[in-house]
Amino acid sequence: MANEQIPDDFDKLWQNQPQESPGVSLDDLRRKMDRFKRRIFWRNIREYVAGAIVVAGYSYYAWRFSGLLLRFGSGLTIAGALYVMYQLHRRGSAEPAPADLGRSTYVEFHRSELVRQRDALRTVWSWYLLPFVPGLAVFLAGLARSAMNTAQVVGHPLSALQVAGFVTGSASFVVVVFVGVWMLNRWSVTKLQAQIDELDVMARDSGVGKN
Amino acid sequence: MMAGRDGLYEGVAGTYGSALERLARAYEADVEARRDLLQEIHFALWRSFENFDSRCSLRTWTYRVAHNVAASHVQADRRARSRRLVSIDEVDIADDRLGVEAVSDRHMALERLTTMIQELKPLDRQVVLLFLEGVDATGIGEVTGLSVGNVSTKIHRIKNVLMRRFQAGGHYGQ
């Protein structure tokens, strides 16, 4: 029953299907470019505003609190936030350059995208999370010291156990959040690596070199 | 440079516009999302022509951009990620869900063909689509990055699947 003509007919069947879209004009594309630029602009603004809120908040703490540890912790957190903002700016757009889409075959493009996502996730803790750790640690220590001093002044000294509980609770919360983010990233990295390996096997079988 | 970009884009949109629409149909079943995908493809093409360097043919460049955008769309789409996509080697030659009756109706045959393509992994989807668009094995290799031998093997398998799945349907061309 099967014959070699059928695939030829499927060419025609596929190519002769009715069109459903009126097409895309250059004006449509220029309007889309404007929207694209606005989106990038507002994304950058959001990142900078988030950073500015952290800087403003900890600047207020540094001004408001008198304890040396609190001020030092605030300064370190501000420095961490500025460093993260710089990294976000340096790493730029998450989207590939338009020309890469045309210069790369599917195997090359898809692999480079997976590698880019894997590396971004693999290193995110070092430039997105770690910079906040020294500041938060010193700030927490400062808060604990301040709580003890304040309690002594009002004549109701906190026990060492209460202070230790406060510090441990706060630090544990931060650690749980950081470890959670790290584990999620690790899980995603493993999944991405499996896809990269699959592409590599296919490229090797196909005689295609890696990027 | 801008005029060059616009000129290149308009030429390609005229020549490959309908092929790009068919490509979008094979990557996205939802009508609204498909319209967005098609616009994304045209947008990426238009932007890419600013850096077109003639190291490959316009056809290869156009299909690379279109397929890379569409494959990224599949990668980013939660619905698509939750579905298990198969390689052409895993496709049942005779699909039990469809029964074994002859597929003689042109519309039904097209619908089944589209559904089958939408279930493929992006790379195999590209091979099938380019094959259906009449691109030869060398051209498919230039777009996908697969060797000609590997493409030929996949095409052989595709022909086999098409012949067996739509075995008594006759000619669908017109």
Interface residues (C-beta under 8 A of the other chain):
Chain A: M1 A2 N3 E4 Q5 I6 P7 D8 D9 F10 D11 K12 L13 W14 Q15 N16 Q17 Q19 E20 S21 G23 V24 L26 D28 L29 K32 M33 F36 A97 P98 A99 L101 G102 R103 S104 T105 Y106 V107 E108 F109 H110 E113 M202 A203 D205 S206 G207 V208
Chain B: D6 Y9 E10 A13 G17 S18 A19 E21 R22 R25 V31 R35 L38 Q39 H42 F43 A44 W46 R47 S48 E50 N51 F52 D53 R55 C56 W61 T62 R64 V65 H67 N68 V69 A71 S72 Q75 R106 A109 L110 L113 P122 L123 Q126 L132 E133 G134 E142 V143 T144 G145 L146 S147 G149 N150 I158 K159 L162 M163 R164 F166 Q167 A168 G169 G170 H171 Y172 G173 Q174
